[in-house]
Amino acid sequence: MKSEKLDDYCGIKIRKGQLGEQDKTVVREVVVADGYRLDARHLMPKRKSFVVDVGSHIGTFARMWHLRNPAARIVCVEVCPENWEVLDVNTSLIASVERAACTYEKDAVILHNSVMDGGTATGGSIVTNGEASQCADIYWVDERPVQKVTLESLLAKYHSDRIDCLKLDCEGSEFSILEHATCLDRVGFICGEQHDIARWDALVARKFQGWSYAQWNNIFHLQHPQWNERFKPANE
């Protein structure tokens, strides 16, 4: 994407015009307001930790993490094709990008794309197993094929035995991921945005007994019960 098509906002490249205003909302939430509440925790080790950013949008979280921990290996997972060019610009030197949905749906999935004229959120696209969108004014049904990845496939591809930080901001796909991933014992810390509070609370109670848990409105932190022994890095 040519630089004249982009603006700079808080050190992040964003689109111009209406889409750029929507991009700004995300940047403000993540960087300015510390929307994921990462300042409350010592989660920026100097060593080469492995970070998976599901729902990367235009790379704001990845850039924030890189600035605090330049040694981290970061993988950005973003399903919406309209976000890929800006994401590539923001992460070209700091992260690898997977142009895919992280989901454990066995069949093909459909992208309900939120990037459109008159839309409300460039980061609001959702992936479903074929259900029709109920919000035609917010999403359009994107018939382009959707590639899929899982946490296990990412661990294998990037030759890592663990995920130090898993960020999930994927508009409901957190349920598919956390219900079905078999590698959660190799994840040290999970943060992100949850949806459907009743379903979410039931999932946490069932799958994450013993994990440290914190929640601020729809933002959550989950920390592995053996964080100190297995994940927290030694001082360097």
C-alpha positions, 0 to 999 in steps of 0.5 A: 500500500502506497504511503500516500494512502495512509496516515500516521496515528500514535506511530501506527499507519492507518487508512485515510477517510472514514476507514481511518477514523475507525482504525483510530478507534482501535489504536486509541483503545489498544495504545492510548487507553491500554485496552488489554490492561497489559500495564498491570502485569509484567508480561514483557520479558526480554527473552524471545517469547512467542506471541500469537495475536488472533484478530490482528486488525492492522497490527496495533497490538503487535506493534505495542508488544514489539515496542516493549519486547523487541525480542519477541517472535510475533505471529499475527492472524487476520482473516479480513482481506481489506485489513491485510495491506495495512497490517503488512505495512505495520508489521513487516519488520516485526511479525509474521502474518497469517492471512487466515481465521483461527478456528476449529470448525471442521467445515468451510467457514464464511466471513461476514466482513465489516469493512465497507462504505458506511460501516462502523468498525474495520475490526469487527468482521466475524467468521461463522460456520455458515449462519447468515448475518443478522446485521446487513447494515454492519456486515456483508457476506464475503464469498472469498475462500477463508483459510483456517489455522489452529494454535497447534498448526501455528506451533508446528509451523513456527517451531515453538513448544509453547505460546507465551502470550495468546491474544484473542480479539476475534469477535466470537471465535474465542469459543471455537479456539478455547473449547477445542484447542488441545495445546492450552497447557502450553499457553502461559497467558491469554488476554482479549475480548470476550462475547456472550457473558453467560457462555463465557463464564461457563467456559472459564468455569469448565476449562480454566480451573486453577488459572488466575482470572481477571475481567474488566467489562469485556476484557479478560486475562487468564494466566496458567497456574504454573506461570511462575515455574514454566513461563515467567522468564528469569531476569535478564 
